[in-house]
Amino acid sequence: MKTLVILVFAIFYFHPSSRGTGKQSSKYGGVQIGVITYSYRSMPDQSLSSVLNYVVQSHLSSVELMGDVVERFAGIPQSDDPIVINRWRTSVSMSKFKEIRKIFNTNSVKINILKLGDYKWSDEEIDYAFNVCKALGAKGISMEISEAAGKRMAPFAEKHRLYVIFHNHGQPGDLNFSFDKVLAYSSMLMLNLDAGHYFGATGLNPCALVERLNNRIVSIHIKDKTGPKSSFPNTNQLFGEGETPVVELLQLVQKNRWPITCDIELEYSIPDGSDAVKEVAKCADYCRNALLPRVYPK
């Protein structure tokens, strides 16, 4: 009953008639602002309906959807046995995943990316991840970047004609690391550039990298961090209180009209009296204010 109430609330909240101005959108000044649902990991209920409701309450209309939420909804066995999990993944019907797509579409939330899969999975499990991606209507699956992952995943991306979208943490801080080496394995390999981690690890302005590789970037994780030379190096901060050039980056995407989704990733410590939903909404407001022209009274 609780799940039904949450879903009804979410549908009403995001339904065109509930706003009077059409479907709610978080595309501001031509730039799609979304969220990776990992941002809600501290919320008590991690069911699919609740996660969707968190997105709706944050006033956002696209997501990078975490695979654990998706698989729980589809009935993955609660087992640590990899053989059991493998058997489930390679035999499960896609019907539940198609249902997820319908639920999100009803609430005008686009599943842009699915974070599911690992290059160390079996061939059959990797095929499964792409099949789930297709059922959800996502552009591709995201995972951690490495040359080994690029080499392994390239043939699967080409086979399924869906992207593998690589996410970075601190790897760019390694002088031997190269985005280009990974991307060279296939045109179907793309980037989910974490601008905060990039800046925190290197101290370099991510705008220069985005300008150079914009046609290989599907999404950017937006967070505000200090740089490596700060008194508190490589540390997550409230939006606007760190050193990452978040506003400059958002406006660069806007200026060039690049089809790059900018996804909020909430990683700073949540202030007392708040929660992840409220903080993601604040982050969304920060992004919106950077992208929409301000009108001042005369």
VEXTI-889440 format. One record per residue (C-alpha): residue number from 0; residue in one letter; x, y, z. Coordinates in pm, 1 decimal. Layout:
@k: NUM	r: a	px: X	py: Y	pz: Z $
...
//
This chain:
@k: 0	r: m	px: 0.0	py: 0.0	pz: 0.0 $
@k: 1	r: k	px: 288.4	py: 234.6	pz: 88.9 $
@k: 2	r: t	px: 449.5	py: 178.4	pz: -252.2 $
@k: 3	r: l	px: 120.6	py: 253.0	pz: -429.0 $
@k: 4	r: v	px: 77.2	py: 577.4	pz: -236.9 $
@k: 5	r: i	px: 430.1	py: 687.7	pz: -326.0 $
@k: 6	r: l	px: 375.8	py: 613.1	pz: -694.7 $
@k: 7	r: v	px: 38.6	py: 791.0	pz: -703.5 $
@k: 8	r: f	px: 196.2	py: 1093.8	pz: -537.7 $
@k: 9	r: a	px: 485.1	py: 1093.0	pz: -784.8 $
@k: 10	r: i	px: 251.2	py: 1064.3	pz: -1084.3 $
@k: 11	r: f	px: 33.9	py: 1348.6	pz: -958.3 $
@k: 12	r: y	px: 330.1	py: 1566.7	pz: -869.0 $
@k: 13	r: f	px: 480.7	py: 1539.4	pz: -1212.5 $
@k: 14	r: h	px: 162.0	py: 1523.1	pz: -1418.6 $
@k: 15	r: p	px: 107.1	py: 1821.3	pz: -1652.0 $
@k: 16	r: s	px: -223.0	py: 1911.1	pz: -1486.1 $
@k: 17	r: s	px: -51.8	py: 1943.0	pz: -1148.3 $
@k: 18	r: r	px: 158.9	py: 2235.0	pz: -1272.0 $
@k: 19	r: g	px: -57.6	py: 2404.4	pz: -1528.7 $
@k: 20	r: t	px: 245.0	py: 2480.6	pz: -1750.0 $
@k: 21	r: g	px: 298.6	py: 2147.6	pz: -1919.2 $
@k: 22	r: k	px: 533.9	py: 1868.2	pz: -1823.9 $
@k: 23	r: q	px: 796.5	py: 1969.6	pz: -1573.7 $
@k: 24	r: s	px: 1141.5	py: 1986.3	pz: -1727.6 $
@k: 25	r: s	px: 1487.9	py: 2041.9	pz: -1586.9 $
@k: 26	r: k	px: 1632.4	py: 2156.5	pz: -1918.0 $
@k: 27	r: y	px: 1753.3	py: 2506.3	pz: -1835.4 $
@k: 28	r: g	px: 1873.0	py: 2740.0	pz: -2106.8 $
@k: 29	r: g	px: 1914.0	py: 2443.5	pz: -2340.8 $
@k: 30	r: v	px: 2116.5	py: 2232.3	pz: -2094.3 $
@k: 31	r: q	px: 1962.7	py: 1916.7	pz: -1949.0 $
@k: 32	r: i	px: 2025.6	py: 1897.1	pz: -1574.3 $
@k: 33	r: g	px: 1973.3	py: 1552.3	pz: -1428.0 $
@k: 34	r: v	px: 2093.1	py: 1344.7	pz: -1135.4 $
@k: 35	r: i	px: 2266.1	py: 1015.3	pz: -1075.0 $
@k: 36	r: t	px: 2039.9	py: 828.8	pz: -833.4 $
@k: 37	r: y	px: 2345.4	py: 736.3	pz: -626.0 $
@k: 38	r: s	px: 2289.0	py: 1085.3	pz: -482.5 $
@k: 39	r: y	px: 1994.9	py: 947.7	pz: -281.2 $
@k: 40	r: r	px: 2189.2	py: 661.8	pz: -119.8 $
@k: 41	r: s	px: 2139.1	py: 808.4	pz: 229.9 $
@k: 42	r: m	px: 1759.6	py: 806.6	pz: 203.3 $
@k: 43	r: p	px: 1593.9	py: 532.2	pz: 409.8 $
@k: 44	r: d	px: 1383.2	py: 369.6	pz: 138.1 $
@k: 45	r: q	px: 1575.0	py: 249.9	pz: -167.2 $
@k: 46	r: s	px: 1282.7	py: 94.5	pz: -353.8 $
@k: 47	r: l	px: 1235.4	py: 196.1	pz: -716.2 $
@k: 48	r: s	px: 916.8	py: 390.9	pz: -643.9 $
@k: 49	r: s	px: 1085.4	py: 587.8	pz: -365.9 $
@k: 50	r: v	px: 1394.1	py: 664.8	pz: -574.0 $
@k: 51	r: l	px: 1169.7	py: 792.5	pz: -853.1 $
@k: 52	r: n	px: 981.9	py: 1003.1	pz: -600.3 $
@k: 53	r: y	px: 1310.0	py: 1153.6	pz: -476.3 $
@k: 54	r: v	px: 1391.8	py: 1259.2	pz: -833.3 $
@k: 55	r: v	px: 1047.3	py: 1412.4	pz: -877.9 $
@k: 56	r: q	px: 1072.9	py: 1599.8	pz: -548.0 $
@k: 57	r: s	px: 1410.9	py: 1734.2	pz: -659.0 $
@k: 58	r: h	px: 1236.4	py: 1878.7	pz: -969.1 $
@k: 59	r: l	px: 1454.4	py: 1689.4	pz: -1217.0 $
@k: 60	r: s	px: 1353.3	py: 1516.9	pz: -1538.4 $
@k: 61	r: s	px: 1641.8	py: 1283.5	pz: -1627.2 $
@k: 62	r: v	px: 1856.6	py: 1030.8	pz: -1445.2 $
@k: 63	r: e	px: 2158.5	py: 810.1	pz: -1454.1 $
@k: 64	r: l	px: 1987.0	py: 516.9	pz: -1287.3 $
@k: 65	r: m	px: 2176.0	py: 287.1	pz: -1052.9 $
@k: 66	r: g	px: 2156.6	py: -77.9	pz: -1153.2 $
@k: 67	r: d	px: 2100.8	py: -215.8	pz: -802.4 $
@k: 68	r: v	px: 1766.1	py: -36.3	pz: -778.1 $
@k: 69	r: v	px: 1665.5	py: -168.1	pz: -1118.9 $
@k: 70	r: e	px: 1765.6	py: -527.2	pz: -1045.8 $
@k: 71	r: r	px: 1588.7	py: -534.7	pz: -709.1 $
@k: 72	r: f	px: 1265.7	py: -425.5	pz: -877.2 $
@k: 73	r: a	px: 1310.5	py: -702.9	pz: -1134.0 $
@k: 74	r: g	px: 1351.6	py: -964.2	pz: -858.0 $
@k: 75	r: i	px: 1721.5	py: -1042.8	pz: -843.0 $
@k: 76	r: p	px: 1785.4	py: -1317.8	pz: -582.9 $
@k: 77	r: q	px: 1918.5	py: -1203.4	pz: -247.0 $
@k: 78	r: s	px: 2226.2	py: -1421.0	pz: -273.1 $
@k: 79	r: d	px: 2603.3	py: -1381.9	pz: -260.6 $
@k: 80	r: d	px: 2650.3	py: -1682.2	pz: -485.2 $
@k: 81	r: p	px: 2779.1	py: -1555.7	pz: -824.0 $
@k: 82	r: i	px: 2644.7	py: -1866.1	pz: -997.3 $
@k: 83	r: v	px: 2291.8	py: -1792.5	pz: -873.4 $
@k: 84	r: i	px: 2319.2	py: -1429.5	pz: -984.7 $
@k: 85	r: n	px: 2461.5	py: -1528.3	pz: -1322.0 $
@k: 86	r: r	px: 2178.8	py: -1773.7	pz: -1384.0 $
@k: 87	r: w	px: 1920.3	py: -1510.1	pz: -1297.0 $
@k: 88	r: r	px: 2074.7	py: -1241.9	pz: -1514.8 $
@k: 89	r: t	px: 2106.2	py: -1470.4	pz: -1815.4 $
@k: 90	r: s	px: 1749.4	py: -1601.1	pz: -1796.7 $
@k: 91	r: v	px: 1533.3	py: -1318.3	pz: -1658.3 $
@k: 92	r: s	px: 1255.4	py: -1175.2	pz: -1874.1 $
@k: 93	r: m	px: 1282.9	py: -811.2	pz: -1984.0 $
@k: 94	r: s	px: 920.0	py: -746.0	pz: -1889.1 $
@k: 95	r: k	px: 998.3	py: -591.0	pz: -1549.4 $
@k: 96	r: f	px: 1257.2	py: -360.5	pz: -1702.8 $
@k: 97	r: k	px: 1008.9	py: -246.8	pz: -1966.0 $
@k: 98	r: e	px: 768.1	py: -177.2	pz: -1679.8 $
@k: 99	r: i	px: 1030.6	py: 47.5	pz: -1518.4 $
@k: 100	r: r	px: 1056.8	py: 246.8	pz: -1839.6 $
@k: 101	r: k	px: 680.0	py: 296.9	pz: -1846.8 $
@k: 102	r: i	px: 673.8	py: 409.2	pz: -1482.9 $
@k: 103	r: f	px: 947.2	py: 666.1	pz: -1540.6 $
@k: 104	r: n	px: 789.8	py: 785.8	pz: -1865.3 $
@k: 105	r: t	px: 457.2	py: 833.7	pz: -1687.8 $
@k: 106	r: n	px: 637.0	py: 1067.3	pz: -1448.4 $
@k: 107	r: s	px: 821.9	py: 1246.6	pz: -1731.1 $
@k: 108	r: v	px: 1162.3	py: 1129.2	pz: -1606.1 $
@k: 109	r: k	px: 1398.4	py: 1012.6	pz: -1881.0 $
@k: 110	r: i	px: 1635.7	py: 725.4	pz: -1803.1 $
@k: 111	r: n	px: 1937.8	py: 865.6	pz: -1982.2 $
@k: 112	r: i	px: 2207.5	py: 622.4	pz: -1862.7 $
@k: 113	r: l	px: 2201.3	py: 289.9	pz: -1679.0 $
@k: 114	r: k	px: 2486.5	py: 227.2	pz: -1436.8 $
@k: 115	r: l	px: 2507.5	py: -148.9	pz: -1468.0 $
@k: 116	r: g	px: 2778.3	py: -391.8	pz: -1564.6 $
@k: 117	r: d	px: 3147.1	py: -461.2	pz: -1528.0 $
@k: 118	r: y	px: 3405.5	py: -554.6	pz: -1788.7 $
@k: 119	r: k	px: 3492.7	py: -857.3	pz: -1575.1 $
@k: 120	r: w	px: 3141.6	py: -1001.7	pz: -1614.9 $
@k: 121	r: s	px: 3084.1	py: -1303.3	pz: -1839.2 $
@k: 122	r: d	px: 2987.0	py: -1243.5	pz: -2202.0 $
@k: 123	r: e	px: 2630.0	py: -1346.8	pz: -2123.9 $
@k: 124	r: e	px: 2601.3	py: -1105.2	pz: -1831.9 $
@k: 125	r: i	px: 2738.6	py: -818.3	pz: -2039.1 $
@k: 126	r: d	px: 2477.2	py: -896.6	pz: -2305.4 $
@k: 127	r: y	px: 2218.0	py: -891.2	pz: -2027.5 $
@k: 128	r: a	px: 2328.3	py: -542.3	pz: -1917.2 $
@k: 129	r: f	px: 2285.0	py: -411.3	pz: -2271.1 $
@k: 130	r: n	px: 1944.9	py: -580.0	pz: -2304.8 $
@k: 131	r: v	px: 1829.8	py: -410.3	pz: -1983.9 $
@k: 132	r: c	px: 1962.2	py: -81.6	pz: -2120.9 $
@k: 133	r: k	px: 1754.4	py: -127.3	pz: -2436.5 $
@k: 134	r: a	px: 1443.7	py: -214.1	pz: -2234.9 $
@k: 135	r: l	px: 1485.0	py: 104.6	pz: -2029.7 $
@k: 136	r: g	px: 1540.9	py: 321.9	pz: -2336.5 $
@k: 137	r: a	px: 1879.8	py: 446.1	pz: -2212.1 $
@k: 138	r: k	px: 2168.2	py: 562.8	pz: -2430.8 $
@k: 139	r: g	px: 2413.1	py: 322.4	pz: -2278.0 $
@k: 140	r: i	px: 2561.6	py: 165.9	pz: -1967.2 $
@k: 141	r: s	px: 2816.4	py: 337.9	pz: -1746.2 $
@k: 142	r: m	px: 3111.4	py: 190.2	pz: -1558.9 $
@k: 143	r: e	px: 3457.7	py: 280.5	pz: -1429.7 $
@k: 144	r: i	px: 3716.4	py: 383.7	pz: -1688.7 $
@k: 145	r: s	px: 4029.5	py: 182.9	pz: -1765.3 $
@k: 146	r: e	px: 4213.1	py: 64.1	pz: -2074.4 $
@k: 147	r: a	px: 4123.3	py: -294.7	pz: -1985.7 $
@k: 148	r: a	px: 3755.9	py: -201.0	pz: -1971.7 $
@k: 149	r: g	px: 3776.6	py: -15.6	pz: -2302.9 $
@k: 150	r: k	px: 3934.0	py: -309.0	pz: -2482.0 $
@k: 151	r: r	px: 3688.5	py: -560.9	pz: -2336.4 $
@k: 152	r: m	px: 3369.8	py: -357.1	pz: -2379.4 $
@k: 153	r: a	px: 3426.2	py: -215.3	pz: -2729.3 $
@k: 154	r: p	px: 3300.0	py: -523.5	pz: -2921.3 $
@k: 155	r: f	px: 2987.3	py: -544.2	pz: -2703.8 $
@k: 156	r: a	px: 2905.7	py: -175.7	pz: -2753.8 $
@k: 157	r: e	px: 2938.3	py: -219.8	pz: -3129.6 $
@k: 158	r: k	px: 2734.3	py: -540.8	pz: -3125.1 $
@k: 159	r: h	px: 2444.7	py: -380.6	pz: -2934.8 $
@k: 160	r: r	px: 2483.7	py: -33.3	pz: -3092.3 $
@k: 161	r: l	px: 2465.9	py: 123.9	pz: -2749.7 $
@k: 162	r: y	px: 2729.7	py: 326.5	pz: -2571.4 $
@k: 163	r: v	px: 2959.9	py: 220.8	pz: -2294.2 $
@k: 164	r: i	px: 2998.0	py: 544.4	pz: -2100.1 $
@k: 165	r: f	px: 3311.9	py: 553.8	pz: -1887.9 $
@k: 166	r: h	px: 3322.3	py: 735.2	pz: -1553.8 $
@k: 167	r: n	px: 3640.1	py: 864.2	pz: -1392.5 $
@k: 168	r: h	px: 3740.2	py: 907.5	pz: -1032.8 $
@k: 169	r: g	px: 4097.3	py: 1016.8	pz: -961.7 $
@k: 170	r: q	px: 4261.8	py: 839.1	pz: -1257.3 $
@k: 171	r: p	px: 4339.5	py: 1166.2	pz: -1444.2 $
@k: 172	r: g	px: 4579.3	py: 1253.1	pz: -1163.2 $
@k: 173	r: d	px: 4805.1	py: 970.8	pz: -1285.1 $
@k: 174	r: l	px: 5047.4	py: 1105.2	pz: -1548.0 $
@k: 175	r: n	px: 5021.9	py: 773.8	pz: -1736.8 $
@k: 176	r: f	px: 4643.7	py: 795.2	pz: -1767.2 $
@k: 177	r: s	px: 4485.3	py: 894.0	pz: -2098.9 $
@k: 178	r: f	px: 4117.5	py: 933.6	pz: -2189.6 $
@k: 179	r: d	px: 4219.1	py: 909.3	pz: -2556.0 $
@k: 180	r: k	px: 4373.0	py: 563.1	pz: -2520.8 $
@k: 181	r: v	px: 4045.9	py: 427.0	pz: -2384.5 $
@k: 182	r: l	px: 3826.4	py: 602.3	pz: -2640.5 $
@k: 183	r: a	px: 4044.6	py: 479.5	pz: -2927.6 $
@k: 184	r: y	px: 3909.9	py: 125.7	pz: -2893.2 $
@k: 185	r: s	px: 3573.2	py: 219.2	pz: -3046.7 $
@k: 186	r: s	px: 3356.8	py: 513.4	pz: -3148.9 $
@k: 187	r: m	px: 3086.5	py: 355.2	pz: -2928.1 $
@k: 188	r: l	px: 3292.9	py: 423.3	pz: -2616.7 $
@k: 189	r: m	px: 3205.8	py: 755.4	pz: -2457.5 $
@k: 190	r: l	px: 3269.9	py: 952.6	pz: -2139.9 $
@k: 191	r: n	px: 3072.4	py: 1025.3	pz: -1827.6 $
@k: 192	r: l	px: 3321.6	py: 1291.4	pz: -1719.6 $
@k: 193	r: d	px: 3324.6	py: 1357.8	pz: -1347.1 $
@k: 194	r: a	px: 3434.0	py: 1721.6	pz: -1350.6 $
@k: 195	r: g	px: 3471.6	py: 1736.4	pz: -972.6 $
@k: 196	r: h	px: 3694.8	py: 1430.2	pz: -947.2 $
@k: 197	r: y	px: 3893.7	py: 1552.9	pz: -1247.9 $
@k: 198	r: f	px: 3957.1	py: 1891.6	pz: -1089.8 $
@k: 199	r: g	px: 4018.2	py: 1748.2	pz: -744.7 $
@k: 200	r: a	px: 4282.6	py: 1509.7	pz: -877.2 $
@k: 201	r: t	px: 4456.7	py: 1739.7	pz: -1126.4 $
@k: 202	r: g	px: 4376.6	py: 2101.2	pz: -1040.1 $
@k: 203	r: l	px: 4311.6	py: 2152.8	pz: -1411.2 $
@k: 204	r: n	px: 4007.1	py: 2335.2	pz: -1543.8 $
@k: 205	r: p	px: 3775.4	py: 2065.2	pz: -1687.8 $
@k: 206	r: c	px: 3647.2	py: 2313.7	pz: -1945.9 $
@k: 207	r: a	px: 3958.9	py: 2263.6	pz: -2157.7 $
@k: 208	r: l	px: 3904.8	py: 1886.1	pz: -2162.3 $
@k: 209	r: v	px: 3536.1	py: 1925.2	pz: -2244.4 $
@k: 210	r: e	px: 3616.9	py: 2158.7	pz: -2532.6 $
@k: 211	r: r	px: 3860.4	py: 1904.4	pz: -2675.3 $
@k: 212	r: l	px: 3649.3	py: 1590.6	pz: -2623.7 $
@k: 213	r: n	px: 3293.3	py: 1726.9	pz: -2632.7 $
@k: 214	r: n	px: 3188.6	py: 1489.8	pz: -2912.4 $
@k: 215	r: r	px: 3286.1	py: 1191.5	pz: -2694.2 $
@k: 216	r: i	px: 3105.7	py: 1308.1	pz: -2379.5 $
@k: 217	r: v	px: 2751.5	py: 1187.8	pz: -2308.3 $
@k: 218	r: s	px: 2727.2	py: 1331.6	pz: -1958.8 $
@k: 219	r: i	px: 2916.6	py: 1529.7	pz: -1697.9 $
@k: 220	r: h	px: 2890.8	py: 1465.3	pz: -1325.2 $
@k: 221	r: i	px: 2852.9	py: 1800.9	pz: -1157.3 $
@k: 222	r: k	px: 3000.8	py: 1844.9	pz: -810.8 $
@k: 223	r: d	px: 3207.9	py: 2114.3	pz: -639.7 $
@k: 224	r: k	px: 3545.4	py: 2015.6	pz: -494.5 $
@k: 225	r: t	px: 3866.3	py: 2176.0	pz: -378.4 $
@k: 226	r: g	px: 4178.4	py: 2127.4	pz: -584.7 $
@k: 227	r: p	px: 4486.2	py: 1921.9	pz: -494.6 $
@k: 228	r: k	px: 4675.1	py: 2226.2	pz: -359.6 $
@k: 229	r: s	px: 4398.5	py: 2342.9	pz: -126.0 $
@k: 230	r: s	px: 4446.5	py: 2334.3	pz: 250.9 $
@k: 231	r: f	px: 4173.6	py: 2067.8	pz: 239.5 $
@k: 232	r: p	px: 4268.2	py: 1900.4	pz: -89.3 $
@k: 233	r: n	px: 4027.7	py: 1715.8	pz: -316.8 $
@k: 234	r: t	px: 3734.3	py: 1760.8	pz: -80.2 $
@k: 235	r: n	px: 3363.6	py: 1778.5	pz: -166.3 $
@k: 236	r: q	px: 3194.8	py: 2109.4	pz: -85.2 $
@k: 237	r: l	px: 2849.5	py: 2262.7	pz: -103.8 $
@k: 238	r: f	px: 2784.0	py: 2391.7	pz: -455.2 $
@k: 239	r: g	px: 2941.3	py: 2735.9	pz: -483.5 $
@k: 240	r: e	px: 3179.4	py: 2685.8	pz: -191.2 $
@k: 241	r: g	px: 3444.4	py: 2473.8	pz: -363.3 $
@k: 242	r: e	px: 3695.6	py: 2559.7	pz: -633.3 $
@k: 243	r: t	px: 3560.4	py: 2359.3	pz: -928.0 $
@k: 244	r: p	px: 3449.7	py: 2597.0	pz: -1208.3 $
@k: 245	r: v	px: 3094.5	py: 2461.2	pz: -1209.8 $
@k: 246	r: v	px: 2926.3	py: 2774.0	pz: -1347.4 $
@k: 247	r: e	px: 3188.4	py: 2817.3	pz: -1619.1 $
@k: 248	r: l	px: 3147.3	py: 2454.7	pz: -1721.0 $
@k: 249	r: l	px: 2767.7	py: 2471.0	pz: -1737.3 $
@k: 250	r: q	px: 2778.3	py: 2791.4	pz: -1939.2 $
@k: 251	r: l	px: 3035.4	py: 2641.2	pz: -2176.6 $
@k: 252	r: v	px: 2797.6	py: 2352.8	pz: -2255.9 $
@k: 253	r: q	px: 2517.0	py: 2603.9	pz: -2296.4 $
@k: 254	r: k	px: 2713.3	py: 2839.2	pz: -2521.4 $
@k: 255	r: n	px: 2814.3	py: 2561.9	pz: -2760.0 $
@k: 256	r: r	px: 2477.4	py: 2384.4	pz: -2750.8 $
@k: 257	r: w	px: 2647.3	py: 2051.1	pz: -2696.8 $
@k: 258	r: p	px: 2402.3	py: 1762.8	pz: -2631.1 $
@k: 259	r: i	px: 2573.0	py: 1681.1	pz: -2302.4 $
@k: 260	r: t	px: 2361.5	py: 1602.7	pz: -1996.6 $
@k: 261	r: c	px: 2492.3	py: 1753.2	pz: -1673.4 $
@k: 262	r: d	px: 2407.9	py: 1520.7	pz: -1384.0 $
@k: 263	r: i	px: 2426.0	py: 1629.0	pz: -1022.0 $
@k: 264	r: e	px: 2615.2	py: 1386.6	pz: -801.1 $
@k: 265	r: l	px: 2563.8	py: 1466.3	pz: -434.4 $
@k: 266	r: e	px: 2876.0	py: 1369.5	pz: -240.1 $
@k: 267	r: y	px: 2924.4	py: 1645.9	pz: 15.0 $
@k: 268	r: s	px: 2816.4	py: 1592.1	pz: 375.3 $
@k: 269	r: i	px: 2447.1	py: 1663.7	pz: 418.2 $
@k: 270	r: p	px: 2390.1	py: 1950.0	pz: 665.2 $
@k: 271	r: d	px: 2199.1	py: 1885.4	pz: 988.2 $
@k: 272	r: g	px: 1824.5	py: 1913.0	pz: 938.8 $
@k: 273	r: s	px: 1840.0	py: 1843.9	pz: 567.1 $
@k: 274	r: d	px: 1839.0	py: 1531.1	pz: 351.8 $
@k: 275	r: a	px: 1955.3	py: 1419.4	pz: 10.3 $
@k: 276	r: v	px: 1633.8	py: 1521.3	pz: -166.4 $
@k: 277	r: k	px: 1652.1	py: 1876.6	pz: -33.4 $
@k: 278	r: e	px: 2022.6	py: 1904.4	pz: -113.4 $
@k: 279	r: v	px: 1985.3	py: 1775.7	pz: -469.4 $
@k: 280	r: a	px: 1707.6	py: 2032.3	pz: -519.3 $
@k: 281	r: k	px: 1945.1	py: 2305.0	pz: -395.2 $
@k: 282	r: c	px: 2211.2	py: 2182.5	pz: -638.2 $
@k: 283	r: a	px: 1956.1	py: 2191.2	pz: -919.6 $
@k: 284	r: d	px: 1866.4	py: 2550.0	pz: -826.5 $
@k: 285	r: y	px: 2235.5	py: 2640.9	pz: -838.3 $
@k: 286	r: c	px: 2265.3	py: 2495.5	pz: -1188.7 $
@k: 287	r: r	px: 1946.1	py: 2663.3	pz: -1304.9 $
@k: 288	r: n	px: 2063.8	py: 3001.7	pz: -1179.2 $
@k: 289	r: a	px: 2387.3	py: 2957.1	pz: -1375.3 $
@k: 290	r: l	px: 2200.2	py: 2884.7	pz: -1697.9 $
@k: 291	r: l	px: 1890.4	py: 3103.8	pz: -1700.9 $
@k: 292	r: p	px: 1910.1	py: 3481.0	pz: -1753.8 $
@k: 293	r: r	px: 1828.5	py: 3687.6	pz: -1448.5 $
@k: 294	r: v	px: 1565.3	py: 3958.7	pz: -1479.2 $
@k: 295	r: y	px: 1614.1	py: 4246.7	pz: -1238.4 $
@k: 296	r: p	px: 1337.7	py: 4497.4	pz: -1157.3 $
@k: 297	r: k	px: 1388.4	py: 4847.6	pz: -1294.6 $
//
